[in-house]
Amino acid sequence: MAKAITHHFYIALELEKCLSLSEEEDRIFAMKNVLAANVSCRESNHGTSDEIDEIELLILAEELLEKLADIRMKYVFNSLASQGKRI
């Protein structure tokens, strides 16, 4: 269980690094690399031979970045609103 928590924490840190990149294209490729690394890790752990196409990973990375950016924006908005600040 501790190993899974550590792995999830590592993924969260890597995702945060991706979001902090200034260029959108850099964010997408960094996210794709995080996803690909975790797919590779999972394949070696479970012995599956299914390969995920790089284009599919790029699409998934872009969608994930959009969702994470939305979540981040809502968090910032709610934090500012709770402090009585206007945006």
Long-range contacts (C-beta under 8 A, 24 or more apart in sequence): 11-38, 15-64, 15-68, 18-65, 19-65, 19-68, 19-69, 19-72, 27-65, 28-58, 28-61, 28-62, 28-65, 29-58, 29-61, 31-61, 31-62, 31-64, 31-65, 32-57, 32-58, 32-60, 32-61, 34-61, 35-60, 35-61, 35-64
